[in-house]
């Protein structure tokens, strides 16, 4: 069997799975950033109603979650004592540059940890909020979480930009 460009062998299913999961994280980050790039500054802090989160809050939360879950991933609980999860859901009034700096820090921690994993790590056990998870399950859990929030970012960005929205995927047919 030939090897894909990444160097992962086709006959190593665990390595292929890990590679694809990491690629999914990278696609989620890219999609969100393409949506974020279309925002005007006020769009970051707008909410649909009093119970909704702004894009700024979603970015704060996802950045905090990624830093907590992925820092010292194999050796410490994924919910770090220094994380203020509740505070992530309060709009800190940060500017776009500060929000994007937090965003990049969170994703960097995640990718550093993901890139350091090997296929054999997928069956190891890690702890999140005191509960044991296989590494494979922890990755899937984090990907589910990130994808949900990325979807929120995209939906809100599309809503705020209206007719100025530039599609992120294949555009609908237009007459």
Secondary structure, 3 states (H helix, E strand, C coil): CCECCCCCECCCHHHHHHHHHHHHHHHHHHHHHHHHCCCCHHHHHCCCCCCCCCHHHHHHHHHHHHHHHHCCCCCCCCCCCCCCHHHHCCCCCCCHHHHHHHHHHHHHHHHHHHHHCCHHHHHCEEEECCEEEEHHHHHHHHHHHHHHHHHHHHHHHHHHHHHHCCCCCCCCCCC
